[in-house]
Amino acid sequence: MTATGRFTLLVLPAALLAGCATAPSGDGILSSYVVLGEGGNATARVLTTAAACPTLDVDGRALPMTVRAPAATIPQRPTASSPADSKPSAFPVLTCELPLAASARTAHVAGRALPLPVAEPRRIVVIGDTGCRMKKADNAYQACNDPQAAPFGTVAASAAAWRPDLVVHVGDYHYRENVCPDGNTGCAGSPWGYGWDAWREDFFRPAAPLLAAAPWVVVRGNHETCVRGGQGWWRFLDPRLLLPGRDCNAAADDAVGDYSDPYAVPLAPDTQLLVVDTAATTWKGLKPSDLGYARYRDAYAKVATLAARTPYNLMANHHPILGFGADLDKNGQRYLQLGDKGLQDSFGSVNALLLPPNVQALLAGHAHLWEQVSFSSPHPTQFVTGFSGTAEDTVPLPTDTSDVHPAPGAVINAFSSWVGGFGFMTMERESGGVWRIEVHDRGGAVRNRCRLTERQSICDVARID
């Protein structure tokens, strides 16, 4: 799905501009950030060109960081591209980490403050699908050198200026898969492949101000499967331990590296965020004999167990289960791309309604647009936030959704969308089951306001123009 979006000028505060570089400092540090994992446990991460991990100052105590992944070049493996359009993955950086105690009040590395989690995050930024698309198979080459056409840096700075307590990225961080064609000035000189140089330009450099603003919950997208950016995903982002065979380095281990268990991040005593890795699902559907079918049935069971802990749950995964997009067929006629069939097949084999009853809303990306879908049937609201940097969808969605059913039995009663615009979504918790939601453009201006109550949502504007 491709598109070009409108551009809004943004004058960035000097403090945000200062945080945007990923050139090594005198101590070799390229990036420092905090990711949240199971139970909301925080882990500090540092990427450095130094030979050893730095020391972290936590509440005045010097604590040594440990090596998560050493600098290495991984031999070329089978990827989503042809062998001629692939190459070894070079990671000339050391990934360091240190779990942070819940009691920690301050943390610094080489004088830089790290953002620490708050007990009840009330201000949440949601973004997704942020990288710059370079893919030979689709002949899709976004103008990565043009911040108007590839605006994730602007989006990240605007989202940081909103001062969130927490950032949720719903997946697809890495898009620079294949070399830019000769003569294409829009992406000329861009790094490509799955090594550090592409990860740096696609994610860590533009995301720097937002990484400094708040801890992150990271959701895995299909661009982070083992045949794509999975090596960087496990080295840099996933909050779990990096175990042998889980690193996507060898194709023989992909059945391990492509799947992981759901976990919950507490947001309040009565509310939690469920994080579900659905990266390896397929819109073509899953049969009972497929590996993913059993894995996602198991994921559903674990989600149901986690959801039973609290009356209110948001669920974050990459592929919209109850959303939809649009494209054109070879005759130029619009057709709808409905909710992910692989997850509908596997989850639906356990529960015909697809989700446990106390999941009130789904946060996803994958479709390169913003969307809100609420249902009169007993389904949770779906939000899609795949509009934060990669080439946008351009085919308009229907205004009349009376005959649109993203999943079997799902009946829409409220719908809002933004096709062709870049930005981020914010969520502010008002009370149990009630959230105030705003849709911001790349410059931070509010373009739509919504309200989520229990499983129902409604927005002020049905279609953002």
N, C-alpha and C positions, 0 to 999 in steps of 0.2 A: 504494500500500500504506500503510495507516495503522494506528496503534495507540497505546495509552498504556502507558508503562512504569512500573515500580516506582521509588520514590524513596528514596535513601539520604542522610541528612544528612552534610554534610562541613564540618568546621571548617578553613578555609583558612589557611595561614601568612600572616602579614602581608606578607611579601615578595611572595607571589603576588598577593594582593589589590591591592597597590600597582601591579602591572604590568598590571592589567586595563583601565585607561582608555585611550580613544583620543581624548580631547579634546586639542586642540592645546596644546602646551607653549609657553613663552615664545618658543621658536625656531620654532614652527609645526609641529614634527614630530608626526605622527599615529601612525606605525608604523615600526619598523625590524626587519629580519629578513634571513636568509640562505637562498638556494635553491641547490641543487646541480643541475648540468646534465651534459652529456656529459663523460665521463671523471672525474666527480666534481668538476669545476671549480666553485668557489663564487663566487656573486655576491651582494654586499650590496645590499639595496634599502631605500630610505627613501621614505615618503609624507609630504608636507609641504604646508602651506598657504602657505609662503613663496614669494616670487617667483623665487628662485634655489635651486639645489641646494646642500646643505651640503658641508662638507669632512669627510672621513673620516680619523681618526687611525689609521694602521696601523703598529704597532711604532714609534710615536713620530714617524712621518712624516705630514705633512699632505697628503692626496691629494684633489683635487676630484672630486666625483661628477658624472656626466653625466646629462642628461635622457633618460629612456626614453620618457616620454609627457607632454606638456604638459597643463596644466589646459584642459578643453574641455567643451562640451556638444555631443553628437553628435545630429544630427537623427534624428527617429523613423524607424526602418527596420522592415521586416516582421519579426515575431517569432513565437514559438510561440503567442501569444495573439492575439485579434482586435485590429484597430487601436484600437477603443474602449477596450480594456483594456491598451494599451501607451502609452508616452510617450517623449520624447527621454531620452537617458542623460546626466545631468549628472555630470561629474567635476571638481569644483572643487579638485582636488589635483594636485600635481606628483609624478610618479613618477621617482625618481632611482636610479641604480645605479652600481656599480663592481665589476669583477672583482677577486677577491682572490687573491693569489699563494698557491701551496701552502705556501710557507715562512712565511706570516704567522702570528704567534703571538698578537697582540692586535689588536683593532679596536674603535674607539669612535666614536660620532657624538653630538655635543653632550653628552659625558660618559657616554653609555649604552654599555655593553659589548655587542657583537654576538657570538653564539655561532659559533665556528669549527669546521670539520670536524676529526675525528680520522682518523689514517691507516687504522685498522681499527675501525670502529664495531662494538661488540659488544652494545650495549644499544639496541634499536630499538623505537619505539612505532609501531603501525599503527592508523590511524583512517580513517573514511570516512563519507560522507553526513551532513554535520554541520549543514546549514542548517535554518532553520525554514520549514516548508512553508506557502505561501499561493498556492493555484492555483485559479482560478475554474472551469476546465474540469472539474476533479475534485470541485468543492465541498469542497476540502480546506483547512482553515484551522487550523493548529496554534496552540496558545496560546503565542505567542511571548513574551508578557509574564510567563509563569509558568515559572520555572527548573526546576520539577518536570516540566513537560510538554515543555520545550525546553531540555535540560540540557547543551548543548555547552560552556558556560562552566565548569561543574563538571567535566565530563570532561577538558577541556583542563588545568585546574588540577591535577587528580589525576594526569594523565599527566606533567605537568611535574615534579611532586613525586617521580616515579619516577626522575628524573634520566637521561633517555635521551641517547645519543650522536647519535641521528638520529631524525627523525620522517618517516614515510611516510604521506601522505594519498592514499587511492585514489580520490578524486574525488567530485564533487557538493558544492561549497562554498556555492552560492547557490541559495536556494529561494523567496525573497520576491518572487514574480513579479507578483502582482496585488494590487490594493487590498483591505484588510480590509473586509468588509461592515459597513454601519451596524448598530450594536447589538451587535456581537461584541466583548465586553470582553477576550477572550483575546488578540486581536491588535490591538486599537484603538490607533491612533496609530503603528503600525509603518510605516517606509518601505517602498516597493515599487518594482518596476521593476528596471532593470539598471545604475543609476548608483551612485556612491560611497556614498550614504546607505544603500542596501540592502546593499551589500557590507560596509560598516562594521559594521552591526548583525548581519548573518548570519555574518560570518567574523572580521574583524579585531579587533573588540572582544572577543568571547568567546575567541578564539584567542591573545590577547596573552601570557599566561604561557607557553604552549607555544612560541610564536614566539621568545620570549626564552631558552628552555631549550636549544635545539639547532637545527642546520641542518635544512632540510626538503627532501625529495624530493616534488614535487607531480605527481600524476597527474590527467589531465583526465577529467572525467565528462560524461555527456550533458547535464547542466545547464549546462555551459560551452561548448556548441556555439554557433555564430554566431547562431542564432535565439533564444538564451537569454542566458546570462551570458558569452558569448565575448569581448565587449569588455573586461570587467573581467579575465577570464582572461589575455588578452594584455598588458594594461597592468600587472597586479600580480604575476602568479604564474609564467607560463611562463619557463623559464630561457633560452630562445633569444633572439636579437635580434628586436626588434619592427620588422618591415619593412612598407613601404607595401603594402596589399592583404592583409596577414596579420592585420589588426586587427579584423576582423568589423564594421567600420563601414558598409560598403556590401554589400548582398545580392549584387551582381554578383561579389563577390570570395569568396563563401563556399566555393567549391571549393578555394580556397587556404587560407582561414582555418580550415577544419574538419579539416584533416589535417596531420600533421607526422611526421617520421621518429623511429623508436625510438632510444634511446641507452642507454649502460651507465654505472652508477655503481659503481666498485670497492668491495667490502666487505672483501676480504682478497686475498692473492696468488692463491688458488684459487677465489674466490667473487665474484660480482658481481650487482647488481640491474639488471634490464632494464626500462626504463620505456617503455611502449607506449601511444600515444594511439589509443584505440578509441572516442572520444566519439560519432562519427557512425554507429556501427553500428546495426542494428535487429533486434529479436527476431523480426520478420516474415521475415527471411532476405534474402539478396542474390543477384541473378541476375548472370550474366556481363556483361550489358549495363549493370549499375549502376556508377556511379562508385566507390562504396565497395568493390565486389568487387575491382577492379584495385588500388585503393589498399591494401587490406589484404593482398592477395597480395604486393604489394611490401613491406609491413611485415613479413610473415612471413619473406621472404627476408633482410631486414636483421636481424631477430631471430636467425635461424639463423647468420648471419655473426658477429654479436656473441657469441652463446652459445658459439661454437667457441673463443673465447679462453680460457675457464676450464672446469674440470670440473664446477663447481657454479654454478647460476644460479637466482635467484628472479626471477619476472616479475611486474611490477605493471601492471595495466590496470584499467579501471573495471568492465567487464561480465564476470561470471563465465562462463567458457567451459565449465567442468566442475562448476559448482555448480547449485543449484536452490532455488526458493522455492515458496510455495503461496498460493492465493487461493480464493475461493468463486465459483461460477458463479451465474447468476440464480435457480437452484433451491436455493441454499445448500449445494451439494455441493463438496467440496474437489477442486481439480485442481492439478497440479504445473506450475510454470513452469520448464522445463529450461534448460540452458545456452544462451548467446546464439547464435541460429541464424545471424545474419549473419556472425559470426566462424567458426562451424563450417563454413559454406558456403565462405567465402573461404580460410581457413587449410586447411580440409579438402581443397580442390582441389589443394593443394600437397603435403600430408602427411595421410594418412588418420588418423594418430594425433594430429593437430592441433598438436603442439608438438615442437621438437627434443628428442632424447633426454637432453641434459644440462640441460634445465630441470627442476629438482626440485620446485618448488612455484610456485603462482600466488597472487597477492594481489589481491583484487578487492573491490568493494562492490556498489552498485546494488540488490541485495536488502537490505532494511532489517532485518538480523538478523546474528547471528554464526554461522559454520558452518565445519566441517572435513570434507573428504571425501577419503578415501584409496582407492586402487584396486588390485585384483589384476591388472587389465589394465595394459599398459605406458603409463600416463598419470601425469602429476605430481599430487601432492596439490593440492587447491584449498582455500584459506582465503577466507572472505567476511567482511569487517569493516565492513559498512554500518550499524553500530549506535551511532554516536557523537553523534547529536543530532536528526536528523529523525524524524518520526513513524514509529514502529516497525510492522513487520508483526505481525499477530495470529493468523494461521491456523497452527496447529501443523503441523510437518513429521512425516512418518511415522517410526515407530521401526523398522519393518521396511523396509529399503531393498534387499532381495534382487531386487526387480523394478524398481528405479529405475535408469534409465540416463541420466545428464545429457547424454551425447553418444553417438552410435552406437558400439557396441563398448566403452563404458566400464563396467566392472564394479566396483561398490563393495565394499570389504572392511572399511572402518572409517568410521564417521560420527558426528559430534557436532554439536549445535546449541544455540542460545539464541534463542528467539523472545520478543520483548516486553521485553527488557532493554537498557539503555543502558550503553556502556562503551568500552573500548579493549583492544587486544591488544598484548602485548609479545613480542619475540623476542630471545633471548640465544644468541649463537653459541658453541658449545663446541669444535668442530673442523670440519674440512672435511666438509660435508654433514650436520652434526649441529647441531640447534637445539633449545633449550628454550623452550617457548612457554607463555604464561599469558594467560588471559582475565580481565580486571578489570572490575568494575562501575563505575558512575559515581564512586563514592567511593574507588576504588582497591583495594578488597578483591578477592582472587583467587577466582574462581568455577570455574575449570577449569584443568588443567595438561595439556599435550600435549608430544609429542616427535616431531620430524621427523628421520628418518634416510634419507639418499638421497632417494628419491621416496615413501617410506612414512611415514605418520604414525599416531599413536594417542593418544587422550585418556583421562584418568581417568574423566570423566563423559560419558555418551552424550547426556544431555539436561539442561541447566541449568534448574532450576525457580525 
